[in-house]
Amino acid sequence: MDLSWSSRARHAVHVDAPLNDSRDVDRGWTAELAIPFAALTGMPRPRPQRADRWRFNLYRLRQALGQPGEGQAYAPPMMGDFHDLDRFATLRFDD
C-alpha cells in the first residue's frame, strides 16, 4: 500500500432538511466527489473512453480508538471481504 498516494479529491455534502437543525428530521443528503483522472495511477489509459464500464464501489470505514469499527458501502458486499467485485455497481462513462 502506497501511503504517500493522494486522490486530490474535491468533495461537498448537502443535507436535505428545512433548517439543517439537529432537532428536525432530515429528508436525505447528497454527496459529490470529484477525483482527477490524473490521480488514478496504474490505469491502462489516461482517461476512460465513451461507453467504458468500470466496476465501482465506495466504502467508508470509521474506527475510533478503542471502539468497534463501523463500515458503510454503496454496494454492500454482505460478507466479511469488501473486495467482492461481483457485488460492485457499474460506472458507465458517457459524453
N, C-alpha and C positions, 0 to 999 in steps of 0.2 A: 504494500500500500504506500503510495506516494503522499505523505502528509504535507508536502510543500505545495501540492496542486490546489489551485483556486478556480472555482467556476466563474468568478467575476459576475455572478448573478445579480440582477436587479429584481426587487420584489415590492409588492404592495398588497394590502389587505383592506377590505371594506366589510363592515358588519352591517347587515340589513336590519336596523331597529329604529324605532321612532326618534330616540334621542341618544342612542348608544349609551344607555344607562344600565348599570348592573341590576337595577330593580325591575326592569321591564323584561319581556320575553323576546329574545332575538328571533327573527324570521329566517335567518340564514346568513351566509357570508360568502364572499368571493375573494379568491387569492389569485394574483398574477405573478408569474415568474418568467423572467427572460434570461436565458443563458446564451452568450455569444457562441456561434458555431466554432470560432477560432479557439475557444477554451476546451473543446472536446477533442482531446488528443487521442491518437491511435485510430482515427476514423479512416475508412477505406478511400474516401474522397472528402475534400474540404467542406462541401455543403450538400445537403440532400437534394435530389432531383425531383421534379414533379411526379407525383404518384408513388414515390418511395414510401415504404411502410416500415416503421420501427416498432419493436416491442417496447413498451413503456410502462413504468410504474413510478410512483412517488411513495417514499416511505419516510416516516418521521419517528425517530427514536428519542425518548426522553428518559434520562437516567439521573436522578438526584442522588447525591452521595448518601449511602446507607438506606436507600429506598428501593422497592422493586421497580423494574423498568416498565415503561409503557410504550407501546408502538401502535401506529396507525398507518394504513396503506390505502392508496386509491383503489387498487385491485388486490384485496387481501388474499394471501396465498392459502389461508385456512390450514396451515401446518407450521411446524417449527422453523422451516427454512424459507426466507423471503426471496430466494433466488429461483423460484419455480416459474420459468419463462412462459409456460403454457397458461398460467393464470394472469399474465400481464395484459393490459389493454393494448390496442394497436393505435399508433400515432401515424396518420397519413398526411403527407405534405402535398398541398395544392397551391396554386398561384395565389 
